Amino acid sequence: MYKALIRPFLFLFSAEKAHHLAFSLTKFFFNLPGANFINKSLFQLKSPKLERELFGLTFPNPVGLAAGFDKDAKLIDELASLGFGFIEIGTTTPKAQPGNPQPRLFRLKEDKGIINRMGFNNEGLDAAIQRLKNRKSKVIIGGNIGKNKMTPNEEAFNDYEKCFLQLFPFVDYFVVNVSSPNTPGLRDLQEKEPLMKLLNHLMALNKKQEKAKPILLKIAPDLTNQQLDDIIEIVNETKIDGVIATNTTISRDNLSTDETRVKSIGNGGLSGKPLRNRSTEVIKYLHVNSNASFPIIGVGGIMSAEDAIEKLEAGASLVQLYSGFIYEGPSLIKEINKAILKA
């Protein structure tokens, strides 16, 4: 029904309008009597064989929702009923910020891709925390944290610290996002020295808590092998819990979409099917060259159950969806979990 009716309707609108419309329709539908029960029966698949023990957490299944879809924790309960094993909110910044000017979200239908230059638009820490306080489901929540656009890089650790400390009681794990291409200068924080400083600072804060929580690093797919070697060294030295590979790419290689249209869209991070191969390459490189010394969450171009299995076989312990969820719909979650049980 999603691909036959709902997606064609949503695709009549611009990508960002469709996103907001989808949120409104989801809220409306879930308030109907029996809607939650129907969704659970249609989309959820439960089995002990799907459970994964990772970072000291028990994931009911290895298929999660990537950050960026529900930035402000507005649909936690609704999305949980669709069968996700975990949901990542954010990227959250200390202060609310509008992000980059619109239009800033574009579909590449021929490629099953999405280009975005949202720029960490979000309602800020306080709004996210209030919604997390009021959620009803017990789904595992990841907090993806970043810096405000106007915060200079040399002061970035203050923003990450604030997000970490204030979100700490309300999320199950953290993701340090230094890899979005849409905040000026942010990717500079992926360089070895500033990244070591930031992660060591957060780990020191973590150790002061009554019970530490997992901290992961989200990296770009555009890193060289030498930079990936640095990432391996950084993870092992700082003792963070793992890596999310990968964020969106600035590459525009091998697209079917008309080159003129791609150029007219301009800057932004590309996600979806065109990212699949590179994301898998990064996962495999990290897994092999680290001797599987840390867990990896695989994300990027998962449009089918086969794509998810490919990520897992490359070395990912868990996977996340974003563009695939938009193009293929919620049935993709169950399809992946069925394939995992058969594998």
VMD Tcl script that draws the C-alpha trace (Angstrom):
set ca {
  {0.00 0.00 0.00}
  {2.85 2.38 0.79}
  {4.50 2.23 -2.63}
  {1.18 2.02 -4.49}
  {-0.71 4.82 -2.71}
  {1.12 6.68 0.05}
  {4.47 7.31 -1.64}
  {2.96 8.60 -4.92}
  {0.80 11.00 -2.90}
  {3.71 12.27 -0.80}
  {5.92 12.62 -3.88}
  {3.43 15.12 -5.31}
  {4.90 17.61 -2.84}
  {8.41 18.96 -2.40}
  {10.60 16.68 -0.31}
  {10.52 18.85 2.81}
  {6.76 19.51 2.59}
  {6.19 15.79 2.15}
  {8.30 15.11 5.25}
  {6.17 17.42 7.40}
  {2.97 16.06 5.85}
  {4.05 12.50 6.60}
  {4.60 13.47 10.24}
  {1.12 15.02 10.48}
  {-0.56 12.03 8.82}
  {1.31 9.61 11.05}
  {0.21 11.47 14.19}
  {-3.39 11.48 12.92}
  {-3.40 7.81 12.03}
  {-1.89 6.68 15.32}
  {-4.60 8.50 17.24}
  {-7.26 6.34 15.57}
  {-8.60 3.46 17.68}
  {-6.66 0.25 17.09}
  {-4.01 1.85 14.88}
  {-1.15 0.89 17.16}
  {-2.30 -2.74 17.28}
  {-2.66 -2.88 13.49}
  {0.83 -1.50 12.94}
  {2.41 -3.91 15.38}
  {0.67 -6.88 13.73}
  {1.64 -5.73 10.23}
  {5.22 -4.62 10.74}
  {6.76 -6.06 13.89}
  {8.68 -9.32 13.89}
  {9.89 -10.67 17.21}
  {12.32 -13.52 17.71}
  {15.13 -14.25 20.17}
  {17.30 -14.93 17.09}
  {17.00 -11.28 16.10}
  {18.23 -9.93 19.43}
  {21.68 -8.40 19.56}
  {23.78 -7.70 22.66}
  {25.92 -4.66 21.98}
  {27.39 -1.83 24.06}
  {25.75 -3.40 27.11}
  {22.34 -2.97 25.49}
  {19.90 -5.61 24.24}
  {18.53 -4.65 20.83}
  {15.30 -6.53 20.00}
  {16.41 -6.59 16.36}
  {19.33 -5.08 14.43}
  {17.35 -2.65 12.23}
  {17.28 0.95 13.41}
  {16.19 4.35 12.17}
  {19.08 6.67 11.36}
  {19.36 10.20 12.69}
  {17.86 12.96 10.60}
  {14.39 11.55 10.13}
  {12.97 12.32 13.57}
  {15.34 15.09 14.59}
  {13.22 16.36 17.49}
  {11.84 13.09 18.91}
  {8.32 13.85 17.70}
  {7.38 10.33 16.55}
  {9.22 8.00 18.92}
  {6.20 5.91 19.94}
  {4.74 5.79 16.45}
  {8.01 4.74 14.81}
  {8.67 2.17 17.52}
  {5.43 0.39 16.64}
  {6.68 -0.09 13.07}
  {9.24 -2.59 14.28}
  {12.48 -0.65 14.56}
  {14.95 -2.18 16.98}
  {16.24 1.27 17.90}
  {15.70 4.90 16.94}
  {18.29 7.64 16.70}
  {17.13 11.22 17.20}
  {18.94 14.38 16.15}
  {21.25 15.76 15.19}
  {20.48 17.81 18.32}
  {22.28 21.06 19.07}
  {22.19 23.02 22.35}
  {20.20 25.89 20.87}
  {17.35 25.67 18.39}
  {18.38 26.72 14.92}
  {16.51 27.01 11.61}
  {19.16 25.37 9.46}
  {19.98 26.41 5.93}
  {17.60 28.32 3.64}
  {14.98 26.37 1.70}
  {14.85 24.55 -0.65}
  {17.33 22.22 1.01}
  {15.96 18.70 0.47}
  {15.78 17.10 -2.97}
  {14.80 13.68 -4.34}
  {16.76 11.97 -7.09}
  {14.02 9.51 -8.06}
  {15.97 7.88 -10.89}
  {18.72 6.99 -8.42}
  {16.56 6.40 -5.33}
  {18.68 9.06 -3.72}
  {18.20 12.18 -1.61}
  {20.35 15.29 -1.43}
  {20.03 17.40 1.69}
  {21.70 20.49 3.03}
  {19.45 20.88 6.05}
  {22.19 22.28 8.29}
  {21.27 20.73 11.65}
  {17.82 22.34 11.72}
  {16.27 21.33 15.03}
  {14.28 22.70 17.96}
  {17.16 22.36 20.39}
  {17.89 20.35 23.52}
  {14.99 21.48 25.68}
  {12.32 20.53 23.15}
  {13.83 17.09 22.51}
  {14.20 16.37 26.21}
  {10.61 17.29 26.95}
  {9.34 14.85 24.33}
  {11.66 12.10 25.52}
  {10.29 12.57 29.03}
  {6.77 12.00 27.72}
  {7.39 8.99 25.48}
  {5.54 5.76 26.24}
  {7.52 3.12 24.36}
  {10.68 1.54 25.70}
  {12.48 1.46 22.36}
  {16.25 2.01 22.53}
  {17.04 5.66 21.78}
  {20.28 7.06 20.44}
  {21.12 10.72 20.86}
  {22.98 12.14 17.86}
  {24.66 15.35 18.99}
  {26.35 18.24 17.20}
  {27.39 21.85 17.49}
  {25.44 24.97 16.62}
  {26.37 26.62 13.34}
  {27.62 29.80 15.01}
  {29.87 27.97 17.48}
  {33.50 28.11 16.30}
  {35.30 24.78 16.07}
  {37.70 25.66 18.87}
  {34.69 25.92 21.21}
  {32.75 22.97 19.74}
  {33.45 20.70 22.71}
  {31.27 23.02 24.84}
  {28.25 22.31 22.62}
  {28.90 18.56 22.60}
  {29.37 18.61 26.38}
  {26.09 20.42 26.93}
  {24.18 18.01 24.70}
  {25.84 15.02 26.34}
  {25.13 16.03 29.92}
  {21.55 17.21 29.38}
  {20.49 14.28 27.18}
  {22.25 11.71 29.36}
  {19.22 10.65 31.47}
  {16.97 10.28 28.42}
  {18.91 8.33 25.78}
  {20.58 4.92 25.75}
  {23.63 5.75 23.65}
  {25.29 8.77 22.06}
  {26.53 9.51 18.56}
  {29.09 12.24 18.00}
  {28.34 13.78 14.61}
  {31.33 15.54 13.09}
  {30.66 14.29 9.56}
  {27.69 16.23 8.21}
  {28.72 18.21 5.11}
  {26.07 20.87 5.74}
  {27.52 22.80 8.70}
  {30.49 24.95 7.65}
  {33.78 23.62 8.99}
  {32.20 20.70 10.87}
  {34.11 18.02 8.98}
  {37.36 19.65 10.06}
  {36.63 18.10 13.46}
  {37.22 14.67 11.88}
  {40.93 15.43 11.73}
  {42.90 13.41 14.25}
  {43.93 16.06 16.78}
  {40.58 17.87 17.29}
  {38.68 14.57 17.20}
  {40.90 13.00 19.85}
  {40.42 16.06 22.04}
  {36.64 15.99 21.66}
  {36.21 12.26 22.24}
  {38.58 12.17 25.21}
  {36.62 15.04 26.75}
  {33.31 13.21 26.34}
  {34.78 9.96 27.66}
  {36.04 11.79 30.75}
  {32.55 13.16 31.34}
  {31.10 9.71 30.77}
  {33.30 8.16 33.45}
  {31.98 10.67 36.00}
  {28.42 9.41 35.56}
  {26.94 6.78 37.84}
  {26.79 4.38 34.89}
  {28.55 5.23 31.63}
  {26.66 5.10 28.34}
  {27.96 4.03 24.93}
  {29.54 6.73 22.78}
  {29.84 6.19 19.03}
  {31.39 8.26 16.27}
  {29.59 8.88 12.97}
  {31.99 9.24 10.06}
  {31.78 10.43 6.46}
  {32.06 8.07 3.48}
  {34.48 10.48 1.82}
  {37.44 9.68 4.08}
  {40.61 8.28 2.54}
  {42.07 4.97 3.68}
  {44.71 6.89 5.63}
  {41.97 8.83 7.39}
  {40.12 5.59 8.10}
  {43.31 4.23 9.62}
  {43.33 7.32 11.84}
  {39.71 6.59 12.83}
  {40.68 3.06 13.86}
  {43.55 4.41 15.95}
  {41.32 7.08 17.51}
  {38.60 4.59 18.46}
  {41.11 2.24 20.04}
  {42.96 5.01 21.89}
  {39.91 6.86 23.21}
  {38.06 3.62 24.01}
  {34.78 4.87 22.57}
  {32.28 2.11 21.89}
  {32.03 2.04 18.12}
  {31.50 3.73 14.78}
  {28.51 4.54 12.59}
  {29.48 4.22 8.93}
  {28.47 6.28 7.11}
  {26.97 9.75 6.89}
  {26.00 11.29 3.53}
  {28.51 11.85 0.75}
  {29.56 14.96 -1.16}
  {30.34 12.78 -4.20}
  {28.08 12.91 -7.27}
  {29.67 10.01 -9.15}
  {27.74 7.46 -11.22}
  {24.31 9.09 -10.99}
  {21.54 8.43 -13.51}
  {19.84 11.76 -12.76}
  {20.45 14.41 -15.42}
  {23.75 16.15 -14.69}
  {22.21 19.58 -15.25}
  {19.61 18.95 -12.59}
  {22.21 17.62 -10.15}
  {24.31 20.75 -10.67}
  {21.24 22.98 -10.24}
  {20.57 21.41 -6.83}
  {24.02 22.43 -5.65}
  {25.75 21.48 -2.42}
  {24.53 18.92 0.08}
  {24.98 15.39 1.30}
  {23.81 12.56 -0.93}
  {22.15 9.52 0.64}
  {20.24 6.54 -0.66}
  {21.12 3.90 -3.23}
  {24.12 5.78 -4.71}
  {25.82 5.58 -1.31}
  {25.39 1.82 -0.90}
  {28.69 0.57 -2.30}
  {30.93 3.18 -0.69}
  {29.29 2.77 2.70}
  {29.83 -1.00 2.51}
  {33.46 -0.46 1.47}
  {34.06 1.72 4.53}
  {32.42 -0.81 6.83}
  {34.54 -3.65 5.44}
  {37.75 -1.60 5.62}
  {37.16 -0.66 9.25}
  {36.15 -4.19 10.20}
  {39.12 -5.89 8.54}
  {41.82 -3.37 9.39}
  {40.75 -3.02 13.01}
  {40.63 -6.81 13.42}
  {36.99 -6.35 14.40}
  {38.11 -4.53 17.53}
  {34.95 -2.39 17.76}
  {31.31 -2.64 16.65}
  {30.07 -0.84 13.53}
  {26.55 0.32 12.76}
  {26.09 0.24 8.98}
  {24.02 2.89 7.24}
  {23.94 4.13 3.67}
  {21.94 2.95 0.68}
  {20.00 0.12 2.31}
  {17.03 -0.16 -0.06}
  {16.36 -3.90 0.30}
  {16.88 -6.85 2.62}
  {19.81 -7.91 0.43}
  {21.49 -4.53 0.97}
  {21.17 -4.95 4.73}
  {22.62 -8.46 4.66}
  {25.51 -7.09 2.59}
  {26.28 -4.54 5.32}
  {26.13 -7.20 8.03}
  {28.39 -9.55 6.08}
  {30.85 -6.69 5.57}
  {31.21 -6.36 9.33}
  {28.30 -4.29 10.64}
  {26.67 -5.46 13.86}
  {23.53 -3.35 13.35}
  {22.08 -1.40 10.43}
  {20.09 1.81 10.07}
  {17.60 3.08 7.48}
  {16.74 6.55 6.26}
  {16.35 6.94 2.49}
  {15.30 3.31 2.16}
  {12.54 3.95 4.68}
  {11.30 6.86 2.55}
  {11.47 5.05 -0.79}
  {10.45 1.54 0.29}
  {8.25 2.20 3.31}
  {7.95 0.55 6.72}
  {7.61 -2.98 5.30}
  {11.36 -2.87 4.62}
  {12.07 -3.27 8.35}
  {10.22 -6.58 8.54}
  {11.68 -7.76 5.22}
  {15.21 -7.24 6.54}
  {14.46 -9.04 9.79}
  {12.95 -11.97 7.89}
  {16.06 -12.18 5.72}
  {18.29 -12.13 8.81}
  {16.36 -15.05 10.29}
  {16.84 -17.01 7.04}
  {20.52 -16.15 6.67}
}
mol new
graphics top color blue
foreach p $ca { graphics top sphere $p radius 0.5 }
foreach p [lrange $ca 0 end-1] q [lrange $ca 1 end] { graphics top cylinder $p $q radius 0.2 }
display resetview
